């Protein structure tokens, strides 16, 4: 090895050691990465979400499609059950938009009055502590509000927010029925602070629209946004409303995909009716023999380009 090259490699190793950074894996385009599943809103907070019930069908189908990595589900409400990781055990409850009455004694979990930004902060530390700090790259899927948690999290990572970990390796993100432009339905549950944040025109939604249009983790993040014309809680436009995200899919009304149906639309028959857009081409195309939602998610979690 030439002396100059050896010196450069030594210097690079010293820099990594000084900052404690584990090097990210190169983009893989395979199905071996861990997948982090982040559920959406429970307007009653303490009742919680059954992670196995919400994500089990999709996780099992992705495994059948060849995904061999860990399927990690995230608890953040006090009543969440059958989840593999507790978001509240990572980071500090006194940092980044904490709300005094939004925590409980169940492992530091939260209720529906927690700030979405605070949940994004905790999620960042969960992913960092569990995977990124070890050099492991993950993929992520967010349903409804879960997609906003992921979006805000990666925005603050890209902004080098000192409250957040020094880096995160999140290669692909899929959002399912996420109100990227807000939700009119959220105006009907304003007793929950998270609903206030997700209302059309809220300061939080406006902030994301202006500042977090395609947020990137370290090493790059490929976004796929999936919505449905039959989603009664999040409109088809809002579900793909982050206009800088690379891949966008809208399932047409003939598919009967409601807000809670994305994760159970598992058939591998190619007969779905969709509109889709794949940047940098800004044209929307109709496709009447497309993959269904879970299979499309499989491709989105596997490949950086289609």
Residue pairs with C-beta under 8 A, 6 or more apart in sequence:
16 22
16 23
19 166
20 133
20 166
21 166
21 167
22 132
22 133
22 134
22 135
22 136
23 135
24 132
24 135
24 137
24 167
24 169
24 218
24 219
25 135
25 136
25 137
25 169
25 219
27 171
27 219
27 220
27 304
28 137
28 171
29 302
29 303
29 304
30 302
31 62
31 65
31 66
31 67
31 68
31 69
31 298
31 301
31 302
32 67
32 68
32 69
33 69
33 136
33 137
33 138
33 139
33 171
33 301
34 69
34 70
34 71
34 72
34 131
34 136
34 138
34 139
35 59
35 62
35 67
35 69
35 70
35 71
35 72
35 138
35 139
35 140
35 141
35 301
36 72
36 74
36 127
36 138
36 139
36 140
36 141
37 51
37 54
37 55
37 58
37 59
37 71
37 72
37 73
37 74
37 140
37 141
37 142
37 143
37 146
38 74
38 123
38 140
38 141
38 142
38 143
38 146
38 147
38 149
38 150
39 49
39 51
39 54
39 55
39 73
39 74
39 80
39 143
39 144
39 146
40 49
40 142
40 143
40 144
40 145
40 146
40 147
40 177
41 112
41 144
41 145
41 192
41 194
41 195
41 198
42 48
42 49
42 77
42 79
42 112
43 112
43 189
43 191
43 192
43 194
43 195
44 112
45 77
45 78
45 79
45 110
45 111
45 112
45 113
45 192
46 77
46 78
46 79
46 104
46 111
47 77
47 79
48 75
48 77
48 78
48 79
48 80
48 81
49 77
49 79
49 80
49 81
50 80
50 81
50 82
51 73
51 74
51 75
51 80
51 81
51 82
51 83
51 84
52 73
52 81
52 82
53 82
54 73
54 143
54 263
55 71
55 73
55 263
57 263
57 264
57 266
58 141
58 263
58 264
58 266
58 294
58 297
59 71
59 73
61 266
61 294
62 71
62 294
62 297
62 298
62 301
63 71
65 268
65 295
65 298
67 298
67 301
69 138
69 139
70 84
71 84
72 84
72 85
72 130
72 138
73 82
73 83
73 84
73 85
74 83
74 84
74 85
74 86
74 87
74 123
74 126
75 81
75 83
75 85
75 86
75 87
75 88
75 109
76 86
76 87
76 88
76 109
76 110
76 114
76 119
76 122
76 123
77 109
77 110
77 111
77 112
78 104
78 106
78 109
78 110
78 111
80 109
85 126
85 130
86 107
86 108
86 109
87 109
87 119
87 122
87 123
87 126
88 103
88 107
88 108
88 109
88 110
88 122
89 107
89 108
89 126
90 122
90 123
90 125
90 126
90 128
90 129
91 121
91 122
91 124
91 125
91 126
93 103
93 108
95 121
95 163
96 117
96 118
96 121
96 161
96 163
96 164
97 115
97 117
97 118
97 121
98 115
98 118
99 113
99 114
99 115
99 118
99 193
101 111
101 113
102 110
102 111
102 113
102 114
102 115
102 118
102 193
103 109
103 110
103 111
103 114
104 110
104 111
110 118
110 119
112 192
112 193
112 194
112 195
113 192
113 193
113 194
114 193
114 194
115 193
115 194
115 197
116 145
116 148
116 149
116 152
116 194
116 197
116 198
116 204
117 152
117 156
117 204
119 149
120 149
120 150
120 152
120 153
120 156
121 153
121 156
121 163
121 164
123 149
123 150
123 153
124 153
124 156
124 157
124 164
124 165
124 168
125 164
125 165
127 138
127 153
127 165
127 168
127 170
128 165
128 167
128 168
131 137
131 138
131 169
132 138
132 165
132 167
132 168
132 169
132 218
133 165
135 169
136 169
137 169
137 170
137 171
137 219
138 169
138 170
138 171
139 170
139 171
139 172
139 173
139 174
139 301
140 150
140 170
140 172
140 173
140 174
141 173
141 174
141 175
141 176
141 297
141 301
142 148
142 149
142 150
142 151
142 173
142 174
142 175
142 176
142 178
143 175
143 176
143 177
143 178
143 262
143 263
144 176
144 177
144 178
144 179
144 233
144 234
144 259
145 178
145 179
145 194
145 198
146 175
146 178
147 173
147 175
147 176
147 177
147 178
147 180
147 225
148 178
148 179
148 180
148 198
148 208
150 170
150 173
150 175
151 173
151 175
151 178
151 180
151 208
151 212
151 215
151 242
152 208
152 212
153 164
153 168
154 168
154 170
154 173
154 212
154 215
154 216
154 217
154 221
155 208
155 211
155 212
155 215
156 163
156 164
157 164
157 165
157 167
157 168
157 215
157 217
157 218
158 215
158 216
158 217
167 217
167 218
168 217
168 218
169 217
169 218
169 219
170 217
170 221
171 217
171 219
171 220
171 221
171 222
171 304
172 221
172 222
172 223
172 224
172 300
172 301
172 302
172 304
173 221
173 222
173 223
173 224
174 223
174 224
174 225
174 226
174 297
174 300
174 301
175 223
175 224
175 225
175 226
175 239
176 226
176 262
176 263
176 293
176 297
177 226
177 227
177 228
177 231
177 233
177 234
177 239
177 259
177 262
178 225
178 234
178 239
179 186
179 198
179 205
179 233
179 234
179 238
179 239
179 241
180 205
180 208
180 225
180 238
180 239
180 240
180 241
180 242
181 200
181 205
181 209
181 235
181 237
181 238
181 241
182 198
182 199
182 200
182 201
182 202
182 205
182 238
183 198
183 199
183 200
183 233
183 234
183 235
183 238
184 199
184 200
184 235
185 232
185 233
185 234
186 195
186 196
186 198
186 199
186 200
187 195
187 199
187 200
188 195
189 195
190 196
190 199
196 202
197 204
197 205
198 204
198 205
199 205
208 242
209 241
209 242
212 242
213 242
213 243
213 244
213 245
214 223
214 242
214 244
214 245
214 246
215 221
222 246
222 247
222 300
222 304
223 242
223 245
223 246
223 247
224 245
224 246
224 247
224 248
224 249
224 296
224 297
224 300
225 239
225 240
225 241
225 242
225 245
225 247
225 248
225 249
226 239
226 240
226 248
226 249
226 250
226 251
226 262
226 293
226 296
226 297
227 234
227 235
227 236
227 237
227 238
227 239
227 240
227 248
227 249
227 250
227 251
228 236
228 239
228 250
228 251
228 255
228 257
228 258
228 259
228 261
228 262
229 236
229 250
229 251
229 252
229 253
229 255
230 251
230 253
230 255
230 256
230 257
230 258
230 261
231 239
231 257
231 258
231 259
232 258
232 259
233 259
234 259
236 250
239 250
240 248
240 249
240 250
240 277
244 279
245 279
246 278
246 279
247 276
247 277
247 278
247 279
247 300
247 306
248 276
248 277
248 278
249 274
249 275
249 276
249 290
249 296
250 274
250 275
250 276
251 257
251 265
251 272
251 273
251 274
251 293
252 273
252 274
252 275
254 273
255 265
255 272
255 273
255 274
255 292
257 265
257 293
261 293
262 293
262 294
263 293
263 294
264 294
265 292
265 293
265 294
266 292
266 294
266 295
267 292
267 295
268 291
268 292
268 295
269 292
270 289
270 290
270 291
271 288
271 289
272 287
272 289
272 290
272 291
272 292
272 293
272 296
273 286
273 287
273 288
273 290
274 286
274 287
274 290
275 284
275 285
275 286
275 287
276 284
276 285
276 287
276 290
277 283
277 284
277 285
278 306
290 296
291 298
291 299
299 306
